């Protein structure tokens, strides 16, 4: 992937080579943000090769191979550092990561294994690229000599131009980058069921759904049936006193594995068969159940693994004494069954016989769970939070890749749901995308998560032996705090600037990099930690303005330098509420000292609270098309200012529904201002003030106008979405739809 970079560096020099190499990384940044970091490698290749070419190192074959070695060493060093920072040392390439795993298994130090993985990828690539360039240069010189000899003039041949176009294009079309197969994340509505809302036992060992849509929950106190609205304890199943595991087979039968009564088979809500130690089961304590593609059932008990057949009535066909306490089992479509014992051994079985077995290569770490993927790969979880992607080749377990599930301890289950791979652990759950794990924030439902299932509506159900049952339903909204692992906190304001989402909360500023979702901690987040943030605004010069309760007004300029407007020096109070940028570049700030106007020459004019401005706090501000600044107050209506002086007032007598003005939003397309008061919406335009009496809700906070003519009204009921013209015309029975908690808000 370095051919274009190297050829450009040879023909046009080191600077041009660096530009060509980095250009591809910049372009691919819009698809994969990590490619930008690997632009450092491309820059190094372009510069180093360009310098070597200028010093005539490529005149000989020995010189070319020497340059290839130097370029490889430098590329390996830079790329390895980037891999360590971004991906825990992995390359994102199945071959490179395979080398890393091989050396790790053989006991080599981790850093040596990581370097070897990168060398495996870079050495041949750089060697071939440099030698191709060497021979291509020889070819071009030969063509040029032929052309010059024939024409007597020093003209470029068409073949040379063609070669230049192809090779320069290669640098753009194939940049050096990290390969990641991460997919779009979905957020979910979360609801926990426990003793407080229907699941009387307060815990769950397993959960499964039968073909009739009924959800079954196994617990230490017995079996529960959930029909979508209520939980019912199955006291008619008198023999089912406690449930360890549940399994629904291909025919829709529900298998109930108990702790002391064997296995019960349920069809249509009735128990039709029982298998226990009295008719061949090795133990009455059942830990796992799975059906092979051949139709046999493998039942793991606290004693041995049993192979069960239903062809001539239920019977134990074989007992595999080598496998004790099989706590996890899975089957593929090719007749293979995998089981993991409590002691940490993974077994591959076929036709009721053990084909192979394996234990984890690091002391103190055990295999804990297993699951076959739809593509036939075997995923194995460990007690330290790793997921190994493996396959059995000639009876030997081959480890192809390792995924480190950070913050997850013992993995209890790996579950495949179409394109999603879920990981359930002793201290949380999350998803695997490609080779990357992301933990899902589930609040207090964060321990002893044992099993899960997906119902026919696409809802996800998780069973925890401590917290009960968690339901996740796909949401219309994306909860960024859940997605990026931030703790819940009240959010007062947001602003997008410099590719970052700045979130103002009751506990400081949180910063999320939009390209990759990285949580950024910098001087601003450190300064505002524990401080209530009321407003964040980005001005036309790229400066960020933060209004806080405690530090007052904070400015972060386009270079990242922070300035705090101390009251003693600037006269702006420490309780700054809101700020906006005016059309002339002036920054208007509302604080507990009044209204302050920060002009471009840093001159500050303050109109203090008092006789003229009044004593009601300024809650909102809006600049109208005539240049006047409207101040919405907490009880005193609207104060109008012009050129830093108060020129008028608007109150209920002028048409406002209330003197408390929470928000004012100017709409340039209609030259109107939408006003949110404490009890209604109002409209202000050239015709004056009017109440929007036909809007269906009164307790609102804010208005957002989009480019498609829709208005989003935020209130205590949720978000109402309405047509802008319908609001302006105050249409009776206007068509609004509500986005609320039922839709994931």
SULBELBEL-V575872 format. One record per run of one state. SS is the DSSP state (A for helix, B for strand, O for the rest). FROM is the first residue (numbers start at 1). LEN is the number of residues. Records with the same first field share a line. If there is no record, write none. Layout:
# SULBELBEL-V575872
SS=FROM-LEN + FROM-LEN
This chain:
# SULBELBEL-V575872
O=1-2 + 13-1 + 29-4 + 37-2 + 55-2 + 60-1 + 88-6 + 106-4 + 152-6 + 174-14 + 194-12 + 210-5 + 220-2 + 227-4 + 234-9 + 249-5 + 259-4 + 268-2 + 276-1 + 280-6 + 292-5 + 302-2 + 310-5 + 325-1 + 332-4 + 342-3 + 351-2 + 360-7 + 373-5 + 383-3 + 394-2 + 405-6 + 418-2 + 426-2 + 434-2 + 441-8 + 455-5 + 465-3 + 475-5 + 484-7 + 498-2 + 506-2 + 514-5 + 521-2 + 528-4 + 539-5 + 550-3 + 557-5 + 565-2 + 571-4 + 582-5 + 592-2 + 599-5 + 609-1 + 611-3 + 615-3 + 624-5 + 635-3 + 643-2 + 651-1 + 655-5 + 668-4 + 678-3 + 686-2 + 692-8 + 706-4 + 716-2 + 730-7 + 740-1 + 744-2
A=3-10 + 14-15 + 33-4 + 39-16 + 57-3 + 61-27 + 94-12 + 110-42 + 158-16 + 277-3 + 480-4 + 523-5 + 567-4 + 652-3 + 724-6 + 741-3
B=188-6 + 206-4 + 215-5 + 222-5 + 231-3 + 243-6 + 254-5 + 263-5 + 270-6 + 286-6 + 297-5 + 304-6 + 315-10 + 326-6 + 336-6 + 345-6 + 353-7 + 367-6 + 378-5 + 386-8 + 396-9 + 411-7 + 420-6 + 428-6 + 436-5 + 449-6 + 460-5 + 468-7 + 491-7 + 500-6 + 508-6 + 519-2 + 532-7 + 544-6 + 553-4 + 562-3 + 575-7 + 587-5 + 594-5 + 604-5 + 610-1 + 614-1 + 618-6 + 629-6 + 638-5 + 645-6 + 660-8 + 672-6 + 681-5 + 688-4 + 700-6 + 710-6 + 718-6 + 737-3
